[in-house]
Amino acid sequence: MYTIEAAYIFSIILLVIGSLVTSAIKLQSKINGFTRSALEAEVNSHLPDGAKDFQPEDFIRMVTLFEQDIDPAEGEQHE
């Protein structure tokens, strides 16, 4: 009798492990798809000569330089 109960418990454990592995594989597939589309978007954002079409680094650098001129103690910049 204990053998049948052990077989039921073992089959349930195998079912849980199988479902966890299946869900992990599906999640990995979604992550790979997202990474692939992000990489394709990055590659497509470059112009044929190799320069980037959209360069957020320039904007970030400009904002950073502008914020350096503002004194936080004064609040606003007065010239």
N, C-alpha and C positions, 0 to 999 in steps of 0.2 A: 504494500500500500504506500509506503514512504517513497518508493521508486517513482510511482506515478505523480505524486505531489512534487517531488524533486524535478521531474521532467517538466511539469507545468511552470514551476518557478524558473527553471533554466530557460525555457522557451520565452517567458515574459522578459527575462533579462536580455536575451538575444534580440528580442523585438525592440526593447528600449535602446540598446546599443546601436542597432541598425537604424532606427529613426534618428538618433543623434548624429550618426555618421552621414546620413542622407541630408539632414538639414545643414550640417557643416559644409558639405560639398556644394549645396545650393547657395549658401551664403558666400563661399569662396568664388563661385561662378559670378555672382552679382558684383563682388568686389573687383574681380578681374575685368568684367565688362565696363564698370565705371572707370577703372584705371586706364583701360584701353581707349575709351572715348576721350578722357582728359588728355592723354598723350597725343592722340590724333588731333585734338583741338590745338594743342601747343605746337605741334609740327605744322599744322595748316596756318598758324598765325604768323609764320615767318614768310617774308617776301622771297622771291626766287633767288635774289643775290645773297641771301643768308641773314639779312637784317630783319629784326622783328618789326612787324607792322604796328603792334600795340606795345608800348613800352611804359608800364606803370612805374618803373624805377625812376624815370625822369620826373614824374609827377610827385612821387614820394620824396625825392631829393629836394625838389623845389619847395614843398611844404615844410620840410625839416629846416631848410635854410631860412625860410620866412619865420618859423617859430623861434629860431635862435635870436632874432632881433627883438622879440617881445620879452619885456622884463615881467616875470610873474608877480613881483611885488607891486608894480604900478598898475597892472591890469590891462591897460591899453597902451599902445605905443604913441608917444607924443614927440613930434619932431620940432 
